[in-house]
Each structure stands twice: as C-alpha cells, then as structure tokens.
Amino acid sequence: MSMPRLASSAIVERAGRYLLVRRGNPPAADLYAFPGGRAEPGETPEETALRELFEETGIVGSNPRLFETVELRPEPGVRDSHFLLSVFRVDAIGEDEAEARSDALEADWFLPEEVLHLPIPDSVRDCILRLGSPVPSEGKA
C-alpha cells in the first residue's frame, strides 16, 4: 500500500451550525465535508487547514486546534486517495458569508442533526458525533 498523502480540514462552528462544502472532485466527490484538502510542500497541517478553508469558502480562519487525525483509506479505483487527515477546530474571523469557491460545489452551515442526514464521509459523521450532536444513542433513554 502507498504512503498516505498529508491533508487537513477545518471544523468551523457558528451559532451551533457547522460549515460544510459539497466536494466537486474525487476523493469524496459529491459528498459534504468540512473544508479541506491536500497539503502543499512546506506547509504545516495548520497552514493547510486555514488555506483550504479560505480557498473553498472565502472564510478567514484563525487559532487552529487539532481535533483528531484520521487515516483515510484509498477509494477503490481513485488514484492518490490515501490520506493522513489532520482535522482542526478553527475560529472564523468576522461574520463573512461562506461562498463555494475552488473545487467546492456548495458551501453552507448545518445543524449537527442536519449533517447526519447528508451524504457525508464516515470521518465527518464521526467528528459530528464527537462534537456533541444532540442525536440520542440507541438503547439510551
């Protein structure tokens, strides 16, 4: 198996809603995910998260804090889709509206329970659940 490429994504929360983009290109084409992408040479994971956030949504971020690191296994038939993804909580500077840019087809804010009903990668589902989604666990009152 190939070595994973480095990538980062940014979790931005505003008024209880999370910023997601609908991806235009593989991997995860047509799925909603946190803004993010591949690292450029010499970039730190934090710099990648902030750059990708701005490139895909026009939102300027600050204060990246590592939330988790996850290995994204290669998608069958998709070249260069094996990643080591660093996921950061990021603060948005200002109240700018998100607008889909770069390879993002859409950009919008979603409540946690809305996110769980969108077509999303497992890694996004896991993050939303860890962030404290109000969706009750099965078997619990």
C-alpha positions in Angstrom: 0.0 0.0 0.0 1.2 3.5 -0.8 2.2 6.0 1.9 -0.7 8.4 2.7 -0.5 12.0 1.5 -0.9 14.8 4.0 -4.2 16.7 4.2 -6.1 18.9 6.6 -9.6 20.1 7.2 -11.2 22.8 9.2 -14.2 22.5 11.6 -15.8 25.9 11.8 -18.9 26.4 14.1 -21.1 29.4 14.1 -24.3 29.6 16.2 -24.5 25.9 16.6 -24.1 25.2 12.9 -21.1 23.7 11.1 -19.6 24.8 7.8 -19.6 22.1 5.1 -18.8 22.1 1.5 -20.0 19.7 -1.2 -17.0 18.3 -2.9 -16.7 18.7 -6.7 -13.7 16.3 -7.2 -12.5 12.9 -6.0 -11.9 11.7 -3.4 -15.4 12.1 -1.9 -16.9 13.8 -4.9 -20.5 15.0 -4.3 -20.2 14.3 -0.6 -20.5 17.1 2.1 -17.4 17.5 4.2 -15.5 20.1 6.3 -13.5 22.4 4.1 -10.1 20.9 3.5 -7.6 19.4 1.1 -4.1 18.3 0.3 -1.0 19.9 1.9 1.3 22.0 -0.3 5.1 21.5 0.0 6.5 23.1 3.2 3.1 23.7 4.7 2.3 22.8 8.3 -1.0 20.9 8.8 -2.4 24.1 10.5 -1.5 26.2 7.5 -3.1 23.7 5.2 -6.4 23.8 7.1 -6.5 27.7 7.1 -5.6 27.9 3.4 -8.1 25.3 2.3 -10.9 26.9 4.4 -10.3 30.3 2.7 -9.9 28.8 -0.8 -13.1 26.7 -0.6 -15.4 29.2 1.3 -13.8 32.7 1.5 -13.9 32.4 5.3 -10.7 33.6 7.0 -9.8 31.3 9.9 -7.5 31.6 13.0 -6.5 29.6 16.0 -6.4 26.1 14.6 -6.6 23.4 17.3 -6.1 19.8 16.5 -9.3 17.8 16.9 -8.2 14.5 15.5 -6.1 12.7 13.0 -7.6 10.0 10.8 -6.2 7.8 8.0 -8.5 7.9 5.0 -8.0 4.6 3.2 -7.8 4.7 -0.6 -11.1 4.7 -2.5 -11.3 1.8 -4.9 -10.3 3.0 -8.4 -9.4 6.5 -7.3 -5.7 7.3 -7.7 -3.9 9.2 -4.9 -6.9 8.9 -2.5 -4.9 7.6 0.6 -4.6 10.4 3.1 -3.5 11.2 6.6 -6.0 13.9 7.5 -5.4 16.4 10.4 -8.8 17.8 11.5 -8.7 21.2 13.3 -11.3 23.2 15.1 -10.9 26.7 13.7 -12.3 30.1 14.6 -13.8 32.2 11.9 -12.6 35.8 11.7 -15.6 38.1 11.2 -19.1 37.2 10.0 -18.4 36.8 6.3 -20.9 34.6 4.4 -19.5 31.3 3.1 -19.4 31.0 -0.7 -18.4 28.0 -2.7 -15.0 28.5 -4.3 -12.2 26.4 -5.8 -13.4 22.8 -6.1 -16.4 23.2 -3.7 -19.8 23.0 -5.4 -21.7 24.3 -2.4 -20.9 25.8 1.0 -23.4 26.2 3.8 -24.0 26.0 7.5 -25.8 22.9 9.0 -27.0 21.9 12.4 -25.5 18.6 13.7 -28.7 16.7 13.1 -28.9 18.0 9.6 -25.3 17.0 8.9 -26.1 13.4 9.8 -28.8 13.2 7.1 -26.5 14.5 4.3 -24.3 12.3 2.1 -21.1 12.6 4.2 -17.9 10.5 4.6 -17.6 8.4 7.8 -14.9 10.7 9.1 -17.3 13.6 9.1 -20.0 11.6 10.8 -17.5 10.5 13.5 -16.5 14.1 14.1 -20.0 15.4 14.3 -20.9 12.7 16.8 -17.8 13.5 18.9 -18.6 17.3 18.8 -21.8 16.6 20.8 -24.6 16.1 18.4 -28.0 16.0 20.2 -28.9 12.8 18.3 -29.7 10.2 21.1 -27.7 7.0 21.2 -29.6 3.8 20.5 -30.6 1.9 23.7 -30.3 5.0 25.9 -33.2 7.0 27.3 
